[in-house]
Amino acid sequence: MNEKDGQILKDSAIVIADNIASIIPGLSIAWNLSKALYGAGLKLREQRVLEWVEMVRDNPNVFYEQILSSENFQDTFVYSFEKYILERNETKRLIIKSIFIGYSQSKDFEQFEIERMTNFLSIISYKGLELLKLLKDIPEVRGKNLSELFLEYLVSDSSSNPEKYKLEPGSNVREIWADAETDLISVGILRTYNIPRLGGTNYHDYDFTNTGREFIKYISN
């Protein structure tokens, strides 16, 4: 493919996005705001641009005219759109979509912490994200002793099956997951506290913060 053909494809993607925005009642304002802010830069990430607009088109039960016409929604559309086109990790881009759809379905836009959750996503490590995926599969996580999960299951299983967790053979598994735990605590997804046990010894226990419990709903497995 020569440079001219590549530019035609880029232009076509933006044109398709324009056409989609023009036929969905209410979307044009949010779309035009995004174009005005990011302008020529959109052509550098044209496929992501098209994916974002197609998300709205493919979810008409979520993105109906009343929602699209909301000024709060329009501002958040522009904010989330920027995060999406700049995010280099495909898994994180999918989660940004999921969070934005969750926001759009919420009953109170003002109370939905989309900026905080998107910020979580931008700074969380790869292993921290992998750890969250594992926690999502566990029913009734709240109130469980997550430290026991980490020690009795995660370390043991990943030591036996390093390829399952994309770990290099001979990796210090305990250290890797300890770093992931620390990551989730530092960004505010998990909280840690001490509780007394038999013999007077204090052990670390973990639980999700309220925002962390909301955030994990949007993690894809």
Secondary structure by P-SEA (a helix, b strand, c coil): ccaaaaaaaaaaaaaaaaaaaaacccaaaaaaaaaaacccccccaaaaaaaaaaaaaaccccccccccccaaaaaaaaaaaaaaaacccaaaaaaaaaaaaaaaacccccccaaaaaaaaaacccaaaaaaaaaaaacccccccaaaaaacccaaaaaaacccccccccccaaaaaaaaaaaaaaaacccccccccccccbbbbbbbbcaaaaaaaccccc
